[in-house]
């Protein structure tokens, strides 16, 4: 593998489906994390887990979607 250690990036649809499978508690945690992420207040204090990686990717997808919606 090259510099990217992930075998393949998830598509937005895959991220959406994964989020839909989260428990209500985990979705609430993700929502809070995304708010912090968008505000630029996230810090990595713990090793990245599958859930934190999903949250990071979802945050990027949401931020990209919002950016595209603002473009003419």
C-alpha positions in Angstrom: 0.0 0.0 0.0 1.1 3.6 -0.6 0.9 6.5 1.7 -2.8 5.8 2.3 -3.2 2.9 4.7 -6.9 2.5 4.0 -7.7 -0.2 1.3 -10.5 2.0 -0.1 -12.3 5.2 0.9 -15.9 5.0 1.7 -18.4 6.6 -0.6 -20.9 9.1 0.8 -23.6 6.5 0.4 -21.6 4.0 2.4 -21.1 6.5 5.1 -24.8 7.4 5.2 -25.7 3.7 5.4 -23.2 3.2 8.3 -24.5 6.2 10.1 -28.1 4.8 9.7 -27.0 1.6 11.4 -25.6 3.4 14.5 -27.6 3.3 17.8 -29.4 6.5 18.8 -26.7 7.1 21.4 -23.9 6.8 18.9 -25.7 9.0 16.5 -26.0 11.7 19.2 -22.3 11.4 20.0 -21.5 11.6 16.2 -23.7 14.7 16.0 -21.8 16.4 18.8 -18.5 15.4 17.3 -19.5 16.8 13.9 -20.5 20.1 15.4 -17.1 20.3 17.1 -15.4 19.2 13.9 -17.1 21.8 11.8 -16.2 24.4 14.4 -12.6 23.2 14.3 -12.5 22.1 18.0 -11.7 18.4 17.6 -8.5 17.0 18.9 -7.3 13.4 18.8 -6.4 12.2 22.3 -7.1 8.5 21.8 -5.9 6.1 19.1 -8.3 6.2 16.2 -11.0 3.5 16.3 -13.3 2.4 13.5 -16.0 4.6 15.0 -13.7 7.7 15.2 -12.5 7.0 11.6 -16.2 6.8 10.5 -16.9 10.1 12.3 -14.0 11.8 10.7 -15.0 10.6 7.3 -18.6 11.6 7.9 -17.5 15.0 9.1 -15.5 15.5 5.9 -18.4 14.4 3.8 -20.8 16.7 5.5 -18.5 19.6 5.3 -17.9 18.9 1.6 -21.6 18.6 1.0 -22.3 21.9 2.7 -19.5 23.6 0.8 -21.0 22.3 -2.5 -24.5 23.5 -1.6 -23.2 27.1 -1.1 -21.4 27.1 -4.5 -23.4 28.7 -7.4 
